[in-house]
């Protein structure tokens, strides 16, 4: 016969509670069951654990020696239990997210705010990086989650469409074109522009549209940051055309957001690694991202009318 965990559990309960009756109540079982298992435990061990005096169990010296070892084992089990509870409730864990810089300013703050309210002890490590290094890091399985533009899935990952909308125009609140719900390429004729850098894919598409429409405007400021475009527009330096999430995030700061008449699609994909263990925390954060992306779509539609 071998020692069973149940026998050790009953022994622990008797020693800590001081009686068979209290041990039975503690374990939600009957007194005869406790007495029977204690007898079996003594038989398996080959030592006497209790002296039975007037219906009560009194620990022997051997029992007290054994109890010291059992206490150490129980403390180990408690630590395991505490760790399991911490894992279940996301206490002290970390989620690593790699993304384009624009998403650390326009999408992730909303998602992190909701997630941290529910799981305040989780640390979220966000690394902003431009393409193609971002895709290389995601392929290397270095992060729990990734956020990229476009549908090109990095090797070794899974991709899910998270958000899609067209780029928009941002204008100073006092600009004459604010009265228009939709800005056309012809509206930009002769206007001062705050532009993304010449290598930016959305800038390239916009330049192509303006060239086809024979529209000439002047680029006053060029910057690689969509958020910087909004801040320059806020100062009245010109009109910008950029991704809708950044525009939405900064729309209240003396910046008006309007539709652009020609579609330039913008999309975000959620990336998960194939070969990195996917934690329950990362899954929970993914669900928050999906929900926030839907909320931002509604907010954008409301803003644009």
Secondary structure in CASP SS format (residue, H / E / C, confidence):
PFRMAT SS
TARGET T0000
AUTHOR 0000-0000-0000
METHOD secondary structure of the structure
MODEL  1
X C 1.00
X C 1.00
X C 1.00
X C 1.00
X H 1.00
X H 1.00
X H 1.00
X H 1.00
X H 1.00
X H 1.00
X H 1.00
X H 1.00
X H 1.00
X H 1.00
X H 1.00
X H 1.00
X H 1.00
X C 1.00
X C 1.00
X H 1.00
X H 1.00
X H 1.00
X H 1.00
X H 1.00
X H 1.00
X H 1.00
X H 1.00
X C 1.00
X C 1.00
X C 1.00
X H 1.00
X H 1.00
X H 1.00
X H 1.00
X H 1.00
X H 1.00
X H 1.00
X H 1.00
X H 1.00
X H 1.00
X H 1.00
X H 1.00
X H 1.00
X H 1.00
X H 1.00
X C 1.00
X C 1.00
X C 1.00
X C 1.00
X E 1.00
X E 1.00
X E 1.00
X E 1.00
X C 1.00
X C 1.00
X E 1.00
X E 1.00
X E 1.00
X E 1.00
X C 1.00
X H 1.00
X H 1.00
X H 1.00
X H 1.00
X H 1.00
X H 1.00
X H 1.00
X H 1.00
X H 1.00
X H 1.00
X H 1.00
X H 1.00
X H 1.00
X H 1.00
X H 1.00
X H 1.00
X H 1.00
X H 1.00
X H 1.00
X H 1.00
X H 1.00
X H 1.00
X H 1.00
X H 1.00
X H 1.00
X H 1.00
X H 1.00
X H 1.00
X C 1.00
X C 1.00
X C 1.00
X C 1.00
X C 1.00
X E 1.00
X E 1.00
X E 1.00
X E 1.00
X E 1.00
X E 1.00
X C 1.00
X C 1.00
X C 1.00
X H 1.00
X H 1.00
X H 1.00
X H 1.00
X C 1.00
X H 1.00
X H 1.00
X H 1.00
X H 1.00
X H 1.00
X H 1.00
X H 1.00
X H 1.00
X H 1.00
X H 1.00
X H 1.00
X C 1.00
X C 1.00
X C 1.00
X C 1.00
X E 1.00
X E 1.00
X E 1.00
X E 1.00
X E 1.00
X E 1.00
X C 1.00
X C 1.00
X C 1.00
X C 1.00
X H 1.00
X H 1.00
X H 1.00
X H 1.00
X H 1.00
X H 1.00
X H 1.00
X C 1.00
X C 1.00
X C 1.00
X C 1.00
X C 1.00
X E 1.00
X E 1.00
X E 1.00
X E 1.00
X E 1.00
X C 1.00
X C 1.00
X C 1.00
X C 1.00
X C 1.00
X C 1.00
X C 1.00
X E 1.00
X E 1.00
X E 1.00
X E 1.00
X E 1.00
X E 1.00
X E 1.00
X E 1.00
X E 1.00
X E 1.00
X C 1.00
X E 1.00
X E 1.00
X E 1.00
X E 1.00
X E 1.00
X C 1.00
X C 1.00
X C 1.00
X H 1.00
X H 1.00
X H 1.00
X H 1.00
X C 1.00
X C 1.00
X E 1.00
X E 1.00
X C 1.00
X H 1.00
X H 1.00
X H 1.00
X H 1.00
X C 1.00
X C 1.00
X C 1.00
X E 1.00
X E 1.00
X E 1.00
X E 1.00
X E 1.00
X C 1.00
X C 1.00
X C 1.00
X C 1.00
X H 1.00
X H 1.00
X H 1.00
X H 1.00
X H 1.00
X H 1.00
X H 1.00
X H 1.00
X H 1.00
X H 1.00
X H 1.00
X H 1.00
X C 1.00
X C 1.00
X C 1.00
X C 1.00
X C 1.00
X E 1.00
X E 1.00
X E 1.00
X E 1.00
X E 1.00
X E 1.00
X C 1.00
X C 1.00
X H 1.00
X H 1.00
X H 1.00
X H 1.00
X H 1.00
X H 1.00
X H 1.00
X H 1.00
X H 1.00
X C 1.00
X C 1.00
X C 1.00
X C 1.00
X E 1.00
X E 1.00
X E 1.00
X E 1.00
X C 1.00
X H 1.00
X H 1.00
X H 1.00
X H 1.00
X H 1.00
X H 1.00
X C 1.00
X C 1.00
X C 1.00
X C 1.00
X C 1.00
X E 1.00
X E 1.00
X E 1.00
X E 1.00
X E 1.00
X E 1.00
X C 1.00
X C 1.00
X C 1.00
X C 1.00
X E 1.00
X E 1.00
X E 1.00
X E 1.00
X E 1.00
X E 1.00
X E 1.00
X E 1.00
X E 1.00
X C 1.00
X C 1.00
X C 1.00
X C 1.00
X C 1.00
X C 1.00
X H 1.00
X H 1.00
X H 1.00
X H 1.00
X H 1.00
X H 1.00
X H 1.00
X H 1.00
X H 1.00
X H 1.00
X H 1.00
X H 1.00
X H 1.00
X H 1.00
X H 1.00
X H 1.00
X H 1.00
X H 1.00
X H 1.00
X H 1.00
X H 1.00
X H 1.00
X H 1.00
X H 1.00
X H 1.00
X C 1.00
END
